[in-house]
Amino acid sequence: MSRRMVCVADFEEYANKKLSRVHKEVICTGADQCQTLQENIEAFKRLRIRPRVLRDVSRRDLSTTLLGEKVDFPVGVSSTALQGLAWPDGDICAARAIAQLHTCMIVNMYANNSVEEISAASPGGLKWFQLYIMPDRPFTQRLVRRAELAGYKALVVTVDAPVPGKRYPNLRSRFQRPPHLRIPNFQGIQSSAAPSKDKQNLVCGPYPLDRSLSWKDIDWLSSITNLPIILKGILTAEDAGRALEHPGVKGILVSNHGGRQLDGVPATIEVLPEIVAAVGERLEVYLDGGVRTGTDVLKALALGARAVFVARPAIWGLAYNGEDGVAEVLKILRNELDLAMALSGCRCLAEIKRPLVVGEEYYSKL
């Protein structure tokens, strides 16, 4: 750890050297030819910032609220399974970093620590719980209740995974979850719900996904909880518009599963504007996928995201130095956003508006 880490790419380079090939593939691979995985990153580079000057940026405020809960800056940790591959008790370490920096973490259903353990180990941090609605509905209801009692403030329902995507490296290596990595949130799931082979999550274990999931199941979930629901995985204005018809839904996380489900879908930053336009002020909109720099954060906020979430960068931070590594990654993104705001003439997040960012074609037409 003698090298000074100055950007997220430094942590990626370190993690690529430290992690085993198989574990690195599990964490970082995408579906099929990884077109979407790469586009998530490249699409940010095609956007240009139009800075304003002489704006007195001597003081800047990066704070905001997420569903009414204050955070110090609009970058959180997104849902990631099997963080224990990168660092022992990785989920707890990431949650502690979040609490330390007063932002938000989406705790994965396939975490290697239970919802209760993560909450108890990271008091004060804003935590949302990522949920797959399982075929075993009584189990799903019990798990929701556990999240409520443990103090989670929202449910982030993954809606883009009726079946797992095809990830070539995972299939070639026939990866199996190491036995020391437990998945305690699945305690009590009915064995009668054992999946057929094509329903399995090949990375996390033999837990079934529900191929029949539909909008009526979102209404069912609303009927059993008072927690706000955020839909993770919406990529079209049409589906964003349908979300408005379901009162329990309070937010949308624009996500393509990190390029791990359907390859060839757009980058999340590309579809963000149409989703924001479809829902207006009626739902909060967040984004994950491809965020690597503070200017990426600035661009997403300008296009209408209330906050962004990072997944792989947090894993790279874990691989580097556990809780402190995650905190360091987040501090870099926070500080880079602060710098980008100062250099573009924005004193608070409300001043990061749509005209600040344009596509490459804007200048080609001048």
GUFIDO-70016 format. One record per atom (N, C-alpha, C): x negated, y negated, z negated; residue in one letter. Coordinates in steps of 0.001 Angstrom, whole numbers, padded with zeros to 6 digits, always signed. Atoms other than C-alpha are relative to their C-alpha. Layout:
XYZA...
//
This chain:
-000815+001202+000000M+000000+000000+000000M-000860-001268+000000M+000886+001155+000036S-002980-002313+000448S+000382-001050+001030S-000383+000946-001040R-001579-003882+003606R+001159-000861-000474R-001086+000905+000364R+000592-006927+003040R+001149+000167+000985R-001179-000208-000832M+004118-006342+004328M+000677-001348+000229M-000520+001340-000280V+005376-009466+006080V+001290+000010+000818V-001232-000071-000790C+008279-008240+008237C+000549+001411-000086C-000643-001317+000067V+010712-005337+008515V-000757+001031+000824V+000742-000928-000857A+008655-003809+011327A-001172+000632-000740A+001100-000566+000776D+005780-003318+008848D+000471+001207-000815D-000547-001109+000785F+008005-001105+006702F+000341+001187+000897F-000286-001078-000953E+009127+000875+009746E-001285+000751+000360E+001278-000615-000348E+005503+001502+010712E-000509+000877-001142E+000455-000770+001156Y+004666+002643+007193Y+000827+001280-000151Y-000875-001162+000173A+007685+004964+006955A-000252+001045+001078A+000262-000945-001084N+006897+006516+010341N-001243+000839-000264N+001216-000741+000343K+003495+007524+009001K+000205+000887-001225K-000156-000716+001259K+004678+008676+005575K+000969+001177+000097K-001036-001025-000031L+007831+010663+006339L-000384+001146+000931L+000221-001126-000897S+007651+014137+007833S+000769-000212+001292S-000665+000169-001287R+008664+014421+011470R+001487+000333-000097R-001398-000427+000095V+011868+016284+010618V+000812-001004-000798V-000749+000952+000815H+012910+013876+007875H+000153-001330+000719H-000084+001241-000769K+012121+010890+010070K+001069+000106+001082K-001008-000196-001043E+014282+012355+012833E+001405-000043-000583E-001321+000003+000634V+017188+012898+010450V+000442-001427-000280V-000334+001364+000395I+017040+009287+009284I+000141-000931+001202I+000137+001045-001014C+016166+007454+012474C+000500+000368+001393C-000399-000370-001348T+017397+009455+015465T+001387-000545+000335T-001320+000383-000475G+020387+008460+017573G+000620+001142+000784G-000691-001028-000778A+022879+010388+019655A-000531+000047+001429A+000311-000231-001405D+022065+011865+023066D-001331-000653+000392D+001232+000621-000493Q+019525+009653+024897Q-000379-001270-000769Q+000303+001141+000888C+019555+006972+022179C+000133-001362+000701C-000220+001272-000687Q+020746+004270+024593Q+000580-001036-000945Q-000644+000941+000911T+023005+002670+021993T-000917-000370-001153T+000963+000268+001065L+020361+002996+019287L-000941-001126+000408L+000920+001028-000468Q+017982+000893+021376Q+000718-001312+000311Q-000746+001213-000357E+020644-001534+022616E+000395-000819-001223E-000312+000753+001220N+021583-002430+019044N-001094-001019-000305N+001136+000892+000259I+018120-003982+018750I-000196-000981+001149I+000298+000835-001164E+017635-005286+022295E+001047-001084+000233E-001066+000985-000249A+021005-007086+022446A-000214-001279-000801A+000312+001207+000766F+019925-009456+019676F-001025-000860+000732F+001066+000741-000670K+016879-010419+021753K+000501-000763+001213K-000551+000695-001164R+019089-011477+024658R+000789-001248-000388R-000697+001201+000468L+020724-014161+022508L-001012-001095-000306L+000874+001147+000211R+019220-017631+022254R+000632-000954-001025R-000446+000956+001025I+019443-020160+019410I-000177-001419+000536I+000052+001414-000395R+020236-023818+020168R-000121-000847-001273R+000168+000683+001285P+018733-025631+017161P+000366-001477+000064P-000243+001428+000167R+019846-029029+015952R-001066-000561-000934R+001102+000590+000763V+017321-031452+014460V+000471-001237-000755V-000266+001196+000798L+017195-034396+012042L+001281+000150-000819L-001236-000334+000722R+019810-032812+009789R-000178+000015-001523R+000289-000054+001437D+018194-033115+006314D+000288+001391-000572D-000140-001374+000482V+017678-029461+005481V-000870+000231-001243V+000846-000118+001188S+015797-030151+002255S+000587+000960-001027S-000649-000968+000882R+018337-028031+000370R+000902+000899+000835R-000813-000959-000762R+019964-024878+001668R+000665+000988-000948R-000786-000922+000830D+022614-022562+000229D+000387+001195+000852D-000274-001220-000763L+022802-018952+001460L+001132+000826-000598L-001011-000800+000686S+025566-017780-000881S+001311+000036+000778S-001318-000141-000611T+028968-016556+000243T+000830+000911-000886T-000837-000977+000697T+031832-014341-000899T+000386+001111+000958T-000472-001161-000753L+032792-010868+000272L+001240+000519-000705L-001284-000363+000603L+036463-010153-000395L+000136-000627-001391L-000156+000756+001237G+036327-012774-003141G-001125+000157-000998G+001123-000230+000916E+033133-011483-004799E-001220-000763+000506E+001128+000810-000421K+030172-013877-004733K-001261+000835+000149K+001332-000572-000194V+026826-012741-003319V-000948-001150+000310V+000975+001074-000148D+023616-014752-003162D-000434-000229+001440D+000330+000168-001425F+022990-014142+000545F+000721+001096+000781F-000924-000870-000752P+024867-012392+003380P-000675+001187+000678P+000641-001217-000510V+022685-009299+003830V+000132+001076-001066V-000155-001100+000931G+023595-005997+002192G-000574+001281+000570G+000484-001321-000419V+022643-002335+002413V+001193+000824+000467V-001100-000761-000577S+024848-000237+004654S-000044+001455-000450S-000176-001399+000400S+026050+003310+004111S-001004+000905+000702S+000972-000948-000549T+023316+005936+004575T-000016+001259-000848T+000031-001271+000716A+023389+009622+003658A-001435+000441-000259A+001262-000676+000273L+020532+011611+002144L-001174-000960-000189L+001103+000924+000258Q+018461+008679+000904Q-001103+000662-000821Q+001006-000739+000739G+016674+011203-001295G-001094+000575+000883G+001064-000434-000894L+014711+012250+001795L-001144-001001+000016L+001011+001055-000041A+012870+008927+001558A-000635-000258-001356A+000502+000306+001344W+012503+008566-002238W+000902+000695-001013W-000864-000634+001014P+013702+010481-005328P+001017-000990-000554P-001090+000872+000466D+017062+009082-006495D+000083-001268+000846D+000019+001147-000907G+016998+006852-003423G+001234-000869-000087G-001240+000772+000072D+020645+005823-003768D+000000-000913-001225D+000070+000804+001217I+020105+004631-007333I-001009-001131+000167I+001014+001039-000212C+016944+002766-006345C+000536-001126+000886C-000561+001024-000879A+018732+000977-003510A+001047-000833-000732A-001032+000717+000744A+021639+000075-005794A-000620-000953-001020A+000675+000890+000952R+019254-001354-008376R-000595-001210+000701R+000518+001130-000768A+017605-003500-005711A+001114-000982+000336A-001161+000838-000303I+021037-004784-004725I+000415-000812-001229I-000374+000696+001226A+021874-005639-008325A-001017-001085-000338A+001083+000952+000265Q+018514-007373-008723Q+000136-001262+000836Q-000046+001122-000932L+019144-009600-005701L+001410-000559+000187L-001368+000531-000006H+022892-010131-006217H+000621-000033+001400H-000716-000125-001256T+024190-008871-002905T+000818+001295-000044T-000972-001098-000041C+026230-005819-001770C-000604+001262+000594C+000402-001289-000540M+025660-002108-001153M+001237+000843+000283M-001037-000977-000325I+027923+000392+000597I-000562+001378-000337I+000501-001291+000484V+027383+003675-001268V+000617+001123+000832V-000443-001060-000896N+027580+006720+000979N+000670+001144-000749N-000698-001145+000574M+029983+009566+000259M-000945+001194-000162M+000971-001082+000043Y+027076+011962+000959Y-001253-000391-000788Y+001140+000412+000819A+024810+010220-001559A-000522+001169-000817A+000617-001058+000816N+022396+012363-003530N+000168-000248-001484N-000441+000251+001370N+023696+010794-006742N+001491-000273+000042N-001451+000165+000030S+027318+010624-007838S+000388-001471-000057S-000505+001373+000095V+029470+007506-007663V-000198-000547-001406V+000138+000434+001393E+029319+007379-011455E-001460-000284-000356E+001417+000187+000304E+025539+007779-011684E-000536-001285+000621E+000492+001194-000689I+024873+005046-009138I+000532-001259-000672I-000597+001164+000652S+027279+002633-010812S-000629-000262-001358S+000559+000167+001343A+025926+003254-014310A-001444-000479+000043A+001415+000349-000090A+022322+002804-013141A-000243-001384+000575A+000194+001301-000658S+022926-000530-011385S+001092-000980-000400S-001051+000930+000429P+025195-002738-013509P-000211-001387+000601P+000064+001361-000513G+026026-006100-012029G-000069-000118+001506G+000059+000074-001448G+025587-005213-008375G+001354+000271+000632G-001253-000219-000724L+028495-005429-005942L-000130+001265+000835L+000055-001269-000720K+029199-001936-004642K+001350+000336+000612K-001151-000552-000693W+031652-000645-002065W-000280+001490+000237W+000168-001444-000185F+032264+003071-001503F+000423+000402+001401F-000309-000507-001334Q+032062+004612+001962Q+000743+001318-000123Q-000882-001152+000136L+034740+007235+002490L+000338+000597+001353L-000663-000758-001046Y+035603+009916+004994Y+001293+000549-000606Y-001246-000616+000454I+039261+010893+004610I-000063+001473+000411I+000246-001416-000256M+038836+014650+004281M+001303+000757+000241M-001202-000831-000154P+041262+017396+005341P+000620+000362-001342P-000480-000270+001357D+041550+018197+001628D+000415-001334-000630D-000464+001304+000457R+043700+015181+000743R-000019-000134-001529R+000106+000143+001460P+043942+015930-003028P-001432-000295-000449P+001391+000298+000324F+040134+015979-003153F-000311-001454+000323F+000242+001388-000387T+040005+012669-001265T+000599-000953-001030T-000656+000855+000985Q+042473+011160-003740Q-000780-000017-001316Q+000797-000039+001230R+040398+012330-006709R-001281-000811+000134R+001245+000739-000215L+037255+010865-005196L+000252-001506+000013L-000378+001424+000020V+038985+007526-004607V+000193-000466-001436V-000220+000362+001408R+040049+007525-008239R-001320-000121-000744R+001321+000085+000630R+036483+008206-009332R-000688-001322+000363R+000611+001263-000426A+035276+005226-007284A+000657-001185-000702A-000704+001071+000713E+037949+003016-008832E-000500-000107-001442E+000391+000001+001414L+037016+004035-012373L-001459-000409-000189L+001419+000340+000092A+033314+003541-011642A-000280-001455+000363A+000171+001428-000210G+033893-000091-010674G-000295-000438+001418G+000200+000400-001394Y+033598-000054-006897Y+001115-000954+000411Y-000929+001091-000295K+035312-003054-005320K+000721+000139+001333K-000678-000203-001283A+036342-001721-001898A-000310+001396+000502A+000227-001259-000692L+036629+001421+000209L-000335-000298+001455L+000425+000184-001387V+034740+001452+003510V+000245+001319+000724V-000441-001250-000617V+036481+004075+005631V-000638+000133+001381V+000618-000268-001299T+034439+005524+008489T+001045+000586+000937T-001076-000403-000908V+036755+005844+011482V-000505+000466+001360V+000546-000353-001315D+034381+006729+014339D-000641+001380+000015D+000660-001303+000091A+033497+010290+013343A+000987+001137-000204A-000857-001181+000124P+036289+012815+013947P-000805+001292+000154P+000966-001098-000113V+033417+015119+014960V-001384-000643-000025V+001353+000576+000003P+029649+014648+014543P-000514-000223+001416P+000668+000219-001265G+027665+013138+017395G-001077+001042+000254G+001036-000970-000387K+025084+015193+019270K-001367-000669-000077K+001316+000595+000216R+021609+014343+017992R-001055+001052+000316R+000891-001032-000529Y+019005+016247+019963Y-001051+000473-001007Y+001061-000479+000905P+016140+016283+017405P+000542+000846-001152P-000571-000772+001100N+018406+017521+014591N+000397+001398+000456N-000385-001308-000524L+019705+020323+016794L-001225+000868+000280L+001214-000765-000306R+016209+021326+017897R-000666+000521-001271R+000681-000402+001230S+014828+021396+014357S+000870+000877-000890S-000948-000751+000830R+017976+023070+012949R-000127-000417-001468R+000193+000543+001346F+017575+020818+009961F+001087+000484-000944F-000924-000339+001075Q+019174+022009+006756Q-000356-000858-001213Q+000257+000822+001180R+019571+019828+003708R-000820+000774-001026R+000799-000684+001026P+016848+020699+001176P+000852+000299-001231P-000864-000383+001124P+018420+022556-001771P-000109-000908-001213P+000134+000883+001162H+017038+020061-004297H+000798-001289+000172H-000813+001189-000231L+019102+017286-002667L+001470+000363-000133L-001399-000339+000232R+022530+017698-004173R+000903-001084+000590R-001007+000970-000458I+025703+015978-002930I+001154+000066-000995I-000928-000210+001111P+027621+015624-006180P+001392-000568+000222P-001343+000546-000211N+030524+013598-004805N+000972+001029+000554N-000868-001039-000559F+031839+016786-003198F+000394+001059-001025F-000437-000926+001047Q+032349+018524-006504Q+001522+000102-000007Q-001442-000202+000067G+035824+020044-006473G+000700+000104+001330G-000663-000148-001288I+036447+020180-002731I+000413+001459+000179I-000545-001353-000136Q+038551+023207-001821Q-000807+000813+001009Q+000739-000869-000919S+036595+026092-000295S+000886+000428+001160S-000916-000366-001081S+039714+026835+001759S-000081-000974+001158S+000163+000984-001065A+038845+023713+003712A-001302+000198+000761A+001270-000257-000675A+035618+025314+004962A+000169-000173+001506A-000180+000370-001404P+035041+024070+008513P-000441+001083+000968P+000598-000762-001076S+034504+025837+011752S-001287-000708+000401S+001336+000528-000278K+031046+025276+013209K+000044-001368+000653K-000008+001272-000721D+032051+022387+015460D+000516-001143-000855D-000457+001065+000895K+033472+020464+012495K-001052-000375-001041K+000962+000247+001058Q+030388+020600+010322Q-000783-001283+000239Q+001043+000995-000057N+028125+017737+009510N-001307+000773-000109N+001157-000886-000035L+024960+019555+010543L-001149-000512-000845L+001066+000572+000803V+022731+017169+008609V+000299+000115-001484V-000310+000085+001431C+024545+016842+005291C+000500+001310-000591C-000475-001249+000567G+026120+020249+004930G+001349+000403+000554G-001240-000548-000554P+029260+022303+005571P+001259-000643-000578P-001202+000679+000464Y+031836+019670+004687Y+000787-000476+001207Y-000772+000220-001224P+034671+019250+007161P+000370-001453+000221P-000576+001261-000424L+035547+016110+009057L+001408+000282+000520L-001405-000193-000372D+039189+015550+009986D+000221-000499+001421D-000203+000372-001393R+039789+015611+013724R+001385-000600+000238R-001370+000496-000193S+043454+014676+013218S+000210-001399-000571S-000135+001297+000660L+042745+011352+011478L+000653-001024+000921L-000703+001008-000795S+045054+008558+012644S+000364-001184-000894S-000352+001207+000752W+046418+005190+011584W+000920+000314-001173W-000894-000326+001125K+049035+006875+009394K-000795+000407-001234K+000829-000377+001136D+046197+008180+007233D-000590-001224-000700D+000417+001259+000624I+045018+004623+006650I+001126-000512-000896I-001144+000400+000839D+048520+003850+005368D+000106+000904-001226D-000007-000905+001166W+048370+006953+003163W-001034-000437-001018W+001045+000443+000922L+045101+005746+001695L+000425-001269-000731L-000488+001243+000636S+046629+002321+001037S+001018+000297-001094S-001053-000314+000963S+049458+004015-000833S-000543+000577-001305S+000529-000640+001207I+047134+005701-003346I-001039-000854-000722I+001018+000840+000632T+044792+002807-004177T+000344-001469+000152T-000111+001454-000113N+044772-000905-004851N-001283-000631+000515N+001249+000548-000525L+041228-001261-003587L+000196-000458+001446L-000056+000409-001407P+040873-003247-000350P-000715+001010+000884P+000551-000965-000945I+040107-001111+002695I-000714-000752+001121I+000779+000528-001112I+037409-001936+005229I-000174+001141+000995I+000137-001028-001019L+037402-000015+008508L-001363-000121+000658L+001360-000013-000543K+033894+000938+009631K-000027+000811+001285K+000111-000715-001256G+033418+001803+013279G+000905-000520+001104G-000849+000592-001045I+035832-000437+015202I-000878-000786+000968I+000832+000640-001017L+034330-001639+018505L+000800-000725+001067L-000819+000650-001024T+037276-003066+020469T+000996-000957-000627T-001025+000941+000454A+039669-005975+020175A+001338+000708-000182A-001268-000723+000110E+042532-003521+020705E+000146+000656-001373E-000072-000649+001307D+041710-001513+017591D-000040-001023-001134D+000002+001054+001011A+040949-004676+015635A+001396-000575-000165A-001374+000490+000069G+044420-005909+016530G+000917+000970-000717G-000815-000996+000698R+045961-002650+015328R-000266-000022-001503R+000320+000060+001425A+044152-003030+012013A+000849-001045-000712A-000817+001048+000596L+046189-006182+011413L+001388+000494-000377L-001334-000536+000265E+049329-004047+011354E+000046+000835-001279E+000085-000873+001169H+048154-002179+008245H-000444-000833-001196H+000252+000990+001062P+048399-004333+005102P-001152+000329-000930P+001088-000337+000909G+045856-002388+003063G-001373-000337+000535G+001285+000303-000628V+043100-003222+005539V-000317-001473-000195V+000403+001378+000276K+041217-006345+004490K-001265-000406+000739K+001235+000335-000698G+038063-006123+006571G-000349+001028+001053G+000516-000878-001048I+036297-004607+009570I-001517-000090-000026I+001449-000062-000157L+032684-003480+009662L-000277+000456+001422L+000311-000314-001390V+031678-003654+013312V-001252+000865+000006V+001081-000973+000118S+029505-000563+013616S+000159+001070+001066S-000032-001171-000882N+028590+002119+016118N-000770+001159-000630N+000615-001094+000753H+027194+004403+013406H-001504+000044+000243H+001431+000054-000261G+023678+003211+014129G-000408+000710+001276G+000300-000707-001239G+023900+004714+017604G-000028+001502-000152G+000099-001427+000319R+024415+008165+016075R+001252+000795+000376R-001217-000727-000341Q+027893+009043+017346Q+000180+000097+001518Q-000231-000021-001451L+028929+008171+020930L-001046-000871+000681L+001014+000779-000695D+025957+007150+023039D+000614-000693+001207D-000522+000757-001128G+026611+004494+025664G+001039-001034-000363G-000894+001082+000413V+028904+002278+023612V-000817-001278-000127V+000758+001254+000073P+027985-001421+023377P-000723-000156-001330P+000627+000431+001246A+025650-002880+020811A+001033-000739-000838A-000998+000627+000867T+027553-004164+017807T+000033-001511+000169T+000008+001458-000153I+026433-007771+018339I+000720-000413+001282I-000685+000319-001253E+027896-007604+021872E+001508-000031-000175E-001456-000060+000157V+031402-006694+020690V+000493-000858-001156V-000410+000807+001150L+031401-008858+017570L+000923-001154+000386L-000879+001140-000301P+032899-011957+019295P+001443+000383+000319P-001374-000354-000351E+035928-010118+020702E+000791+000468-001217E-000685-000463+001205I+036721-008551+017339I+000336-001183-000902I-000270+001211+000779V+036397-011874+015526V+001164-000773+000611V-001101+000705-000664A+038688-013460+018125A+001328+000712-000215A-001240-000766+000142A+041238-010661+017710A+000618-000154-001381A-000547+000031+001360V+041591-010998+013937V+000024-001402-000601V-000004+001364+000533G+040885-014706+013393G-000450-000041-001446G+000317+000127+001425E+040897-015581+009708E+000727+001048-000849E-000850-000919+000752R+043197-012699+008756R-000768+001161-000629R+000844-001038+000570L+040442-010144+008111L-001437-000496-000037L+001425+000279-000004E+036827-010484+007084E-000686+000990+000931E+000716-000833-000969V+034423-009154+009710V-001477+000029-000376V+001411-000200+000305Y+030978-007718+008980Y-000626+000790+001150Y+000695-000692-001082L+028335-006116+011206L-001166+000798-000547L+001272-000681+000192D+025672-003448+011026D-000485+000507+001347D+000570-000521-001234G+023338-002038+013652G-000983-000949+000641G+001018+000746-000736G+020049-003411+014956G-000563-001227-000677G+000495+001196+000692V+019450-006162+012388V-001403+000281-000521V+001391-000205+000395R+015693-006458+011937R-000685-001283-000467R+000622+001277+000342T+014978-010175+011384T+001044-000975-000532T-000906+001047+000467G+016440-013256+009758G+000707-000711+001134G-000688+000614-001135T+017186-014697+013189T+001119+000894+000512T-001118-000901-000329D+019265-011575+013910D+001195-000304-000904D-001075+000318+000946V+021263-012392+010777V+000671-001300+000408V-000534+001297-000416L+021670-016008+011908L+000906+000148+001214L-000785-000185-001222K+022926-014901+015327K+001340+000688-000304K-001245-000691+000348A+025483-012506+013819A+000957-000921-000738A-000860+000947+000712L+026783-015181+011460L+000584-001024+000955L-000501+000982-000973A+027069-017660+014335A+001115+000582+000851A-001023-000636-000830L+029147-015136+016296L+001195+000484-000812L-001212-000230+000771G+031575-014734+013424G-000074+001007-001122G+000110-000937+001114A+030253-012121+010997A-000079-000763-001315A+000104+000605+001325R+030721-012970+007343R-001271+000446-000705R+001243-000533+000556A+027760-010781+006404A-000468+001118+000913A+000529-001143-000729V+025499-008136+007901V-000514+001020-001010V+000513-001078+000829F+024380-004795+006512F-001100+000727+000762F+001113-000728-000613V+021154-002894+007159V-000084+001389-000612V+000102-001383+000476A+020612+000852+006889A-001431+000498+000112A+001358-000512-000157R+017323+002033+008379R-001044-000881-000697R+000994+000805+000726P+015360-000988+007045P-000029+000286-001499P-000015-000335+001429A+016508-000073+003528A-000680+001345-000242A+000670-001296+000115I+015360+003523+004063I-001514-000178+000117I+001438+000254-000136W+011967+002254+005248W-000547-000634-001280W+000424+000589+001267G+011773+000135+002103G-000114+001041-001094G+000070-001091+000972L+012549+003185-000021L-001265+000832+000200L+001168-000819-000290A+009851+005195+001717A-001285-000706-000414A+001193+000778+000353Y+007383+002397+001007Y-000223-000049-001508Y+000208+000157+001451N+008033+001845-002697N+001306+000012-000774N-001211-000153+000789G+011464+002900-003927G+000793-001284-000141G-000808+001198+000270E+013543+000170-005558E-000724-001268+000417E+000746+001213-000342D+010801-002434-005153D-000143-000162+001508D+000102+000073-001448G+010452-001558-001477G+001277-000505+000638G-001281+000496-000515V+014162-002067-000794V+000151-001484-000304V-000089+001408+000380A+014061-005350-002703A-000895-000861+000884A+000925+000772-000834E+011065-006470-000660E+000554-000185+001405E-000627+000114-001323V+012827-005721+002635V+001104-001051-000020V-001108+000950+000077L+015896-007664+001528L-000486-001422-000220L+000566+001342+000214K+013810-010586+000295K-000557-000568+001299K+000528+000465-001289I+012080-010770+003672I+001136-000484+000896I-001133+000415-000834L+015430-010891+005492L+000653-001262-000553L-000561+001220+000604R+016765-013459+003022R-000862-001216+000316R+000892+001131-000224N+013713-015665+003384N-000083-000378+001478N-000003+000296-001438E+013682-015337+007167E+001283-000700+000411E-001249+000703-000286L+017349-016339+007281L-000081-001443-000490L+000151+001346+000548D+016595-019324+005062D-000861-000861+000928D+000870+000724-000922L+013762-020346+007396L+000713-000314+001309L-000728+000210-001253A+015921-019878+010491A+001064-001082-000151A-000990+001047+000239M+018627-022040+008947M-000660-001374-000020M+000695+001288+000071A+016155-024817+008173A-000431-000470+001385A+000522+000376-001312L+014674-024742+011674L+001097-000213+001037L-001110+000219-000941S+018089-024712+013362S+000972-001070-000487S-000806+001127+000475G+019575-027504+011222G+001240+000380-000773G-001161-000458+000759C+021939-025516+008985C-000315-000009-001491C+000241+000106+001436R+022201-026321+005290R+000777+001035-000809R-000800-001032+000667C+024809-023699+004383C+000580+000903+001071C-000504-000969-000977L+026460-020725+006019L+001152-000571+000821L-001124+000590-000735A+029506-022787+006992A-000464-000809+001205A+000520+000784-001119E+027268-024821+009320E-000574+000874+001109E+000455-000925-001054I+026202-021713+011260I+001216+000312+000865I-001212-000092-000811K+028776-022029+014022K-000301+000532+001394K+000098-000652-001305R+029439-020519+017428R-000910-000707+001002R+000868+000644-001002P+027673-023193+019561P-001492+000162-000265P+001412-000167+000323L+024394-022373+017798L-000656+001092+000831L+000549-001171-000685V+023980-019150+019816V+000647+000163+001372V-000493-000243-001363V+024277-018503+023543V-000726+001192+000588V+000656-001077-000702G+023444-015683+025925G-001033-000519+000984G+001040+000395-000945E+020582-015703+028425E+000580-000742+001193E-000591+000585-001211E+022972-016669+031214E+000268-001490-000166E-000269+001428+000244Y+023601-020046+029549Y-001055-000866+000656Y+001082+000815-000544Y+020199-021363+030584Y-000242+000277+001462Y+000186-000299-001423S+020107-019601+033935S+000967-000794+000869S-001001+000752-000763K+023177-021616+034988K-000250-001498-000019K+000268+001440+000096L+021723-025011+034064L-000741-000498+001240L
//
